[in-house]
Amino acid sequence: RTHRAYLLSYSSSEYDELQAVIYDFADSRSGINAREFLGAWKGKLVCDDYSGYKALFERGITEIGCSAHARRKFHDLSINSRSELAEEALRYYTALYEVEREARERNLDAEARRLLRQQRSKPIAEAFRQWLVRQRTLVPDGCAPAKAINYTLGRWAALTRYLEDGDLPVDNNHIENRIRPVALGRGNWLFCGSLRAGKRAAAIMSLIQSAKLNGHDPYRYLKDVM
């Protein structure tokens, strides 16, 4: 009989000099996996709204929200129902991401990025929040627009913490891109054979993807040691 298992992915920030990703093999989606992996660490964790992380924030880890996940709620609403409300929300997100694009193009350091966000992004974010509050009073409970607005307002503090810290990203797309090779390859190696084999596979993938992130050729390394 087969057993469903999972890979939890942890990555350094896209702004860190040393790039690394670790895939942690788990036999369930329980939040205890993240708690055991992170141990006593108390830093800033960029993540989605998965309920398994909640206990981490209660013990001192700072939650950093992912704007891409919040934006996706309105994007799906726009695609599915051509909602004008969703289109307006997406314009706010476009403005916020435009600031991030400019920061990357100018290759700003953390402090310069923070100042740019304070000058440009913070007023946009505040206008967006006020707009969301007004729109929430105009839509009925339980409808798709209300759910999208509730998601964003409910996580507002976490979603806007990046404005105060130039070392933080606006979203966790960096780790999403580290997950993509696993998702693409899953059809070719769907089965690991055993739970122990799954842990070995996760270790190998961590090594290979971290090598790629730092500009190394993992094939040359594996060919040499094997």
JONORZI-V225690 format. One record per backbone hydrogen bond with DSSP energy under -1.0 kcal/mol. NH is the residue of the N-H (numbers start at 1). CO is the residue of the C=O. E is the energy in kcal/mol with one decimal. If there is no record, write none. Layout:
nh = <NH | NH>
co = <CO | CO>
e = <E | E>
//
This chain:
nh = <6 | 8 | 10 | 12 | 16 | 22 | 24 | 26 | 33 | 35 | 36 | 37 | 38 | 39 | 41 | 45 | 47 | 53 | 54 | 56 | 57 | 58 | 61 | 62 | 64 | 65 | 67 | 70 | 71 | 72 | 75 | 76 | 77 | 78 | 79 | 80 | 81 | 82 | 87 | 88 | 89 | 90 | 91 | 92 | 93 | 94 | 95 | 96 | 97 | 98 | 99 | 100 | 101 | 102 | 103 | 104 | 105 | 106 | 107 | 108 | 113 | 114 | 115 | 116 | 117 | 118 | 119 | 120 | 122 | 125 | 126 | 127 | 128 | 129 | 130 | 131 | 132 | 133 | 134 | 135 | 136 | 138 | 143 | 147 | 148 | 149 | 150 | 151 | 152 | 153 | 154 | 156 | 159 | 160 | 163 | 164 | 168 | 176 | 177 | 179 | 180 | 183 | 184 | 185 | 186 | 188 | 189 | 198 | 199 | 200 | 201 | 202 | 203 | 204 | 205 | 206 | 207 | 208 | 209 | 210 | 211 | 212 | 213 | 214 | 215 | 216 | 221 | 222 | 223 | 224 | 225 | 226>
co = <26 | 24 | 22 | 20 | 13 | 10 | 8 | 6 | 30 | 31 | 32 | 33 | 34 | 35 | 38 | 62 | 64 | 50 | 51 | 53 | 53 | 54 | 56 | 43 | 45 | 158 | 170 | 66 | 67 | 68 | 71 | 72 | 73 | 74 | 75 | 76 | 77 | 78 | 83 | 84 | 85 | 86 | 87 | 88 | 89 | 90 | 91 | 92 | 93 | 94 | 95 | 96 | 97 | 98 | 99 | 100 | 101 | 102 | 104 | 103 | 109 | 110 | 111 | 112 | 113 | 114 | 115 | 116 | 117 | 121 | 122 | 123 | 124 | 125 | 126 | 127 | 128 | 129 | 130 | 131 | 132 | 135 | 140 | 143 | 144 | 145 | 146 | 147 | 148 | 149 | 150 | 153 | 155 | 156 | 160 | 161 | 165 | 172 | 173 | 175 | 176 | 179 | 180 | 181 | 182 | 185 | 185 | 194 | 195 | 196 | 197 | 198 | 199 | 200 | 201 | 202 | 203 | 204 | 205 | 206 | 207 | 208 | 209 | 210 | 212 | 211 | 217 | 218 | 219 | 220 | 221 | 222>
e = <-3.2 | -2.8 | -2.5 | -2.2 | -1.6 | -3.0 | -3.5 | -2.9 | -1.5 | -1.8 | -2.6 | -2.1 | -2.5 | -1.5 | -2.3 | -2.8 | -2.0 | -1.8 | -1.4 | -1.4 | -1.1 | -1.2 | -1.8 | -2.9 | -2.6 | -2.1 | -1.9 | -1.6 | -3.0 | -1.9 | -2.3 | -2.8 | -1.5 | -2.4 | -2.3 | -2.7 | -2.1 | -1.6 | -1.9 | -2.2 | -2.1 | -2.4 | -1.4 | -1.3 | -1.9 | -2.5 | -1.9 | -2.1 | -2.7 | -1.7 | -1.2 | -1.3 | -2.3 | -2.1 | -2.2 | -2.0 | -2.5 | -2.2 | -1.0 | -2.0 | -2.5 | -2.2 | -2.3 | -2.2 | -2.2 | -2.4 | -2.3 | -2.8 | -2.7 | -2.9 | -2.3 | -2.2 | -2.4 | -2.5 | -2.3 | -2.1 | -2.6 | -2.3 | -2.0 | -2.6 | -2.2 | -1.4 | -1.3 | -2.1 | -2.2 | -2.5 | -2.9 | -2.1 | -1.7 | -2.9 | -2.7 | -1.3 | -2.7 | -1.6 | -1.3 | -1.6 | -1.6 | -1.7 | -2.3 | -1.4 | -1.4 | -2.1 | -2.8 | -2.0 | -1.3 | -1.8 | -1.7 | -1.8 | -1.7 | -1.8 | -2.7 | -2.2 | -1.9 | -2.3 | -2.5 | -2.2 | -2.0 | -2.5 | -2.6 | -2.0 | -2.0 | -2.1 | -2.1 | -1.2 | -1.8 | -2.7 | -1.4 | -2.9 | -2.5 | -1.8 | -2.4 | -1.9>
//
